[in-house]
């Protein structure tokens, strides 16, 4: 299946949760914000929210600095 991930085409074998996608990408769910089809996904819902074929996913990582 194909999704758009941060504006670029990305292939997934099957629908999966936001939590599984983040794990697959090697991203720590505590330091990112996720938008799925233009709606912000609350961190508490990462396990229950499924990314399906054709989805648009935006992931933004928090960066600290001074």
C-alpha positions as a Markdown table, in Angstrom:
| # | Residue | x | y | z |
|---|---|---|---|---|
| 1 | Unk | 0.0 | 0.0 | 0.0 |
| 2 | Unk | 1.1 | 3.5 | -0.6 |
| 3 | Unk | 1.0 | 6.6 | 1.7 |
| 4 | Unk | 2.4 | 10.1 | 1.5 |
| 5 | Unk | 4.9 | 10.6 | 4.3 |
| 6 | Unk | 5.9 | 14.2 | 4.8 |
| 7 | Unk | 4.9 | 14.8 | 1.2 |
| 8 | Unk | 6.9 | 11.9 | -0.3 |
| 9 | Unk | 5.5 | 8.5 | -1.5 |
| 10 | Unk | 6.2 | 5.7 | 1.0 |
| 11 | Unk | 5.3 | 2.0 | 0.7 |
| 12 | Unk | 3.9 | 0.0 | 3.5 |
| 13 | Unk | 3.2 | -3.8 | 3.4 |
| 14 | Unk | -0.2 | -3.4 | 5.1 |
| 15 | Unk | -2.2 | -1.0 | 7.2 |
| 16 | Unk | -0.6 | -0.3 | 10.6 |
| 17 | Unk | -1.0 | 1.8 | 13.7 |
| 18 | Unk | 0.8 | 5.1 | 14.0 |
| 19 | Unk | 2.8 | 3.6 | 16.8 |
| 20 | Unk | 4.0 | 0.8 | 14.5 |
| 21 | Unk | 4.9 | 3.2 | 11.8 |
| 22 | Unk | 6.9 | 5.3 | 14.2 |
| 23 | Unk | 8.7 | 2.2 | 15.4 |
| 24 | Unk | 9.4 | 1.1 | 11.8 |
| 25 | Unk | 10.9 | 4.6 | 11.1 |
| 26 | Unk | 13.0 | 4.5 | 14.2 |
| 27 | Unk | 11.3 | 7.5 | 15.8 |
| 28 | Unk | 10.6 | 8.0 | 19.5 |
| 29 | Unk | 6.9 | 8.7 | 19.9 |
| 30 | Unk | 7.7 | 11.0 | 22.8 |
| 31 | Unk | 9.5 | 13.6 | 20.7 |
| 32 | Unk | 7.3 | 13.8 | 17.6 |
| 33 | Unk | 3.9 | 15.1 | 16.6 |
| 34 | Unk | 1.8 | 13.2 | 14.0 |
| 35 | Unk | -0.9 | 14.5 | 11.7 |
| 36 | Unk | -2.9 | 11.9 | 9.8 |
| 37 | Unk | -5.1 | 13.2 | 6.9 |
| 38 | Unk | -4.8 | 16.8 | 8.2 |
| 39 | Unk | -5.9 | 15.9 | 11.8 |
| 40 | Unk | -3.5 | 15.9 | 14.7 |
| 41 | Unk | -3.2 | 12.5 | 16.3 |
| 42 | Unk | -3.0 | 12.6 | 20.1 |
| 43 | Unk | -0.1 | 10.6 | 21.5 |
| 44 | Unk | -2.5 | 8.5 | 23.6 |
| 45 | Unk | -4.1 | 7.4 | 20.3 |
| 46 | Unk | -1.0 | 6.3 | 18.4 |
| 47 | Unk | -1.7 | 2.6 | 19.1 |
| 48 | Unk | -5.3 | 2.7 | 18.1 |
| 49 | Unk | -5.0 | 5.0 | 15.0 |
| 50 | Unk | -4.5 | 3.0 | 11.8 |
| 51 | Unk | -2.7 | 4.4 | 8.8 |
| 52 | Unk | -4.4 | 3.0 | 5.7 |
| 53 | Unk | -3.7 | 3.1 | 1.9 |
| 54 | Unk | -3.7 | 6.6 | 0.5 |
| 55 | Unk | -3.2 | 8.3 | 3.9 |
| 56 | Unk | -1.3 | 11.5 | 4.2 |
| 57 | Unk | 1.0 | 11.4 | 7.2 |
| 58 | Unk | 3.1 | 14.3 | 8.5 |
| 59 | Unk | 5.6 | 13.7 | 11.3 |
| 60 | Unk | 7.4 | 16.6 | 13.0 |
| 61 | Unk | 10.2 | 16.0 | 15.4 |
| 62 | Unk | 10.8 | 18.4 | 18.3 |
| 63 | Unk | 14.2 | 19.9 | 18.4 |
| 64 | Unk | 15.7 | 21.6 | 21.4 |
| 65 | Unk | 18.2 | 24.3 | 21.3 |
| 66 | Unk | 19.4 | 27.5 | 22.8 |
